[in-house]
Amino acid sequence: MKDNLRLLVNPAACTGHGNCAELLPELITLDEWGYPLLPEGGVPAGLSRQARRAARDCPALALMISGEAREEHSEETQKFRRRPA
Amino acid sequence: MSVGYLAAAGTPRVTPPPGLPRLIPADCAAGPEADHGFGQQSLAGHLARLGPLTYPARPGGLIAEAEAAGLTGRGGAAFPVHRKLAAVAGQARERRRAVVVANGAEGEPASGKDAALLWGAPHLVLDGLQLVAQATGATEAFLYSRRGEELSRRLLGALRQRAAAGLDRVQVELVQAPDAFLAGEESALVSWLNGGPARPAFKQPPVWQRGVAGLPTLVQNVETLAHLALIARFGAGWFRAEGTPAEPGTMLVTVHRADGGSYITETGVGTPLAALLPAELGAPGARTAPDASGGIQAVLAGGYHGAWLDPGRAAGLTLSNASLRPAGAFAGAGVLAALPVGRCGLAETARVGRYLALESAGQCGPCFNGLPHIAGALDELAGPRPRRQALADVQRWAGLVAGRGACHHPDGFVRFVRSALSVFRAELDAHGRGRCTATDPAPFLPVPAGAPTGS
């Protein structure tokens, strides 16, 4: 079976914990400020379990597997408060 | 193509404005004093010049006409208007509600064309907003304008005139944008209208699915809406009489001349840059050496997310993405600036870079770490005898921030900075030897005084 998982990070939510690079060092490295550098291509089938775990365990809920977006964690408010002009 | 517009009964048919300009008169100013000669600030003047707004006779008419016209967004991204319209209309059919927003935030300090349009022809923008509201089935409409008490008063007056005349099908609420470079970024705008900070969001789901109040939301630049108001009246064929087949129509531009003056005008897409900066780049076609005749050392195209161009190269380019993209720039929101000799291009880039770093929304690690680091290294490069490492640092950090933000701010910043390192190579060498070729230390490119941090 071909595995087409892709890793995706919400850069506005990522706080640079670095857990993902520890859990998935084969695919994720950190830049000099501690933020993850993701692979260009997809996740090799042999690493899909670890990739899912890295996404699940992201403390900022910023790491995602594409197509499995965690909308429920979006920080954007859905409350509609109007601003007067 | 014809989609069969219904002319309102009993109104005289108005002939389309011949040639240019279409939206606002040439060389207009962005300010309250400017009636711009067209007399369009009042509803009566607007109707006298262009006639009443006509809605498409059949559903989907505006979308088809926008597609036939080849209209793209004039806020900078040049996204095809009909695709956004169709996407929001499709969502609205399912959800029974949608929101449309006229985006006049114009956070780019070097641009004044949206303000000029809102001052000079507010009803053209408001006509366009009604058209897209109808085309998408929107139930709420917003006019998101640059902050300013006098402009707001004027726009509220325009809305009241329309209400009194019973013109509008959807009521429009005026909202003032905060003074921030990113205030007009689509998701930042949506966040602000939702009562949050004007900061870009990670766009998932996109705003055309879930934007203002969680509803499908269409955000269009005010100039784009003004073009739609004319396309609805005079048709796609008329619109295509200007511009190029690939990039039809006209666009408003803000041009900063080498002498320090600036002007706003409307021009066909594909106009030679030399026609917009004749003193600096030589008349189009004339093979003069721009350096000798115009006294400039670079042209900035596309504003502060755009790119510096060598004058010799700029003299052969046109204001279109087809011409500018291969040169690493883009037409964007139509900002051009000619940097005169005697100014330091590196100092200009460092000053604007510092401003852009402060305008980061501060959300994404690579952006809020990388931009200030790059700005600091640019400051060093703008001074005497920078360390070799400073240039290497800028290049490495530029690679680390590009493509890693929730919005395109780091990408645009990097485009601007990298183009400077290429176009101002000779100046970099001079600084390395402890010399600066500038004779005038006064700042050239506009940056707001006491620029806010944007959050």
Interface residues (C-beta under 8 A of the other chain):
Chain A: N10 P11 A12 A13 C14 T15 G16 D31 E32 W33 G34 Y35 A69 E71 S74 E75 E76 T77 Q78 K79 F80 R81 R82 R83 A85
Chain B: S152 L156 E173 L174 V175 Q176 S191 W192 L193 N194 G195 G196 R199 P200 A201 F202 Q204 P205 R210 V212 A213 G214 A361 Q363 C364 G365 P366 C367 N369 G370 L400 R404 G405 A406
